[in-house]
Amino acid sequence: MRGFLASSIGVATAAVLALPLALPTPALAETAPVTPAGSTQSLPLVPLGPSATRAPGVPGMSASAGRPETQGLTPREVKTFSLVGVIWDDAATELHGRVQVRTRSVRTAAWSDWQDVETHNGEHAADPDAAERGSRPIHGATAPLWVGESDGVEVRVQAEPGAPTTRAPSRLPSGLRIELVDPGAEPPATGSDGKNTGADGDGKGEVVPAMTMETAEASAANVPHASLGANEISALDKADSTADAIFASDGELTAAAAPYIGPRPRIVTRKGWGADEKLRESGFGYTSTVKAAFVHHSASGNNYACKDAPAVLRSLYRYHVVSNGWRDFGYNFAVDKCGTVYEGRAGGVSKAVLGAHTMGFNTNSMGVVVLGTFTSSAPPAVAVDAVARLTAWKLGLFGRDPRAKTTLTSGGGNRYPKGRNVSMNVISGHRDGFATQCPGTKLYGKLGTTRTASAKLQGRP
């Protein structure tokens, strides 16, 4: 794997050097940096008593007799949270069983029905030998589940009958904990809209709030596509998107790639969705190029409004870093149910940023996650269209035909051994590189039309 870390100073300096002389830079206001809120409650699970002592029909007391070994928590009041997940000590240990949660709504004070949490989530991770795995403890984890603003929780984790013993005498992994994630309040609507011009046209740019060094580092990685402190990167037409390709290729755009770049979609930056840049590790990881795009679903449920998507992202980001132990948000981009595109892992939207989305195939690829669960629910057409628009642009920057095949070398996984060269579609589903249900049957079924639409947006015959 060819990857490296760019230092904070190096990235910021490179961004400034790449800045055209005529491009105005927003002035930093003389105020304290805005630090996003948010928190994670991590509660250890305990063995639950025999079902014979539990009363049917009462929350937390509804288990059937003779059930397998179970851990969990009885109903309790907790600090406000909006997303849940279960983690355990060893990332190499699988949880063979069923995870269910019930939550109490802050708005209605009513308890939800039991909701299943997707247990097989280890395939969304850095490659086995990636430097990212050695930088901090990595935990095993379920998929996260968005439940909305809640202040009560109950959880049960039941071992699958006949599951392999991970430690005597239990069939469940050690160190089970439930993570209750509060995304924090929406960040203030300040900063640039990405158009790089002052309101009065004087070329001085607009004033943005003071930023932390970490926020400035992440924002600078997107200069000159947007000004420092921008909340979004504006859309470009097909002709102007060629400039993005020149920037991504360090000024060396091949003639063959130039005609086949899709229009750049509007992209909400990390600052725009309120990422707390102090959570992630400093610097950025890069790979050599982008040969393929892997499409995922977040498996976090479809019970969110489009206005809540930034909060969902802040929760997923916190879960990935604080709970899972990853260095940053796993995916390179995210798309919500209304088709809005968001910057994911930091490092620059036009760059080949090394993600942690498809174990074994993170090198020379990008990961796009559609927020939701699409195992049996069809993805919204606008979200599928957004994936086509995003891939038409980003794959076009690197001269890739969305309808073509490419060869990737496996970094190790449960489908292909390390070192094997594998032929894949340039736009693939997560399940093409790893034995998993992701991105859900319904979303996976849309990838054929996505490839066609993406190539058409690139202008390919």
Number of C-alpha atoms within 10 A of each C-alpha: 15 11 17 15 17 15 14 18 12 13 21 21 15 13 19 17 12 13 16 10 9 7 16 18 23 22 15 16 13 11 10 10 14 15 15 18 15 17 17 21 16 18 14 15 21 16 12 18 13 15 15 12 10 17 13 13 9 9 16 20 16 12 19 13 11 9 13 16 19 22 21 24 20 16 18 13 12 13 14 22 28 22 24 29 27 30 27 24 17 16 19 11 16 19 29 21 19 15 23 19 24 21 27 24 20 16 10 8 12 12 18 13 12 15 15 14 22 20 22 18 20 22 21 26 25 25 25 16 13 18 15 21 16 11 12 14 14 24 22 24 31 23 23 26 28 25 23 23 18 24 20 20 24 20 24 24 27 20 23 17 12 10 13 14 13 15 10 7 8 14 22 26 20 16 14 23 23 26 23 28 29 26 29 17 12 16 17 11 8 14 21 24 19 24 15 24 20 16 10 9 9 10 15 16 21 23 17 18 19 18 21 15 16 18 23 17 27 27 25 25 25 26 28 21 24 24 27 30 33 27 23 26 27 17 16 18 12 18 14 14 21 24 16 24 26 17 18 20 16 10 11 10 19 13 9 8 18 19 16 27 33 30 24 24 22 18 22 23 28 25 23 24 21 24 28 21 21 13 15 22 15 19 20 25 21 20 20 16 20 23 24 30 25 26 29 29 25 25 25 24 20 18 13 18 12 14 10 13 20 21 26 27 23 26 27 26 25 26 29 25 19 21 27 27 21 26 26 25 25 25 28 26 25 28 26 27 21 17 19 19 25 26 24 28 26 31 25 24 23 20 23 26 30 30 33 28 27 29 24 29 30 30 30 22 25 29 28 27 25 28 25 24 25 25 17 10 13 15 23 15 13 15 20 22 17 24 29 24 25 24 35 30 29 28 30 29 29 25 21 26 27 29 19 13 17 17 14 22 19 22 22 19 18 13 14 18 13 17 12 13 14 16 12 17 22 24 30 22 29 28 20 21 23 20 13 18 19 26 26 25 17 16 24 24 14 16 19 14 14 23 22 16 21 28 27 20 20 25 15 15 6
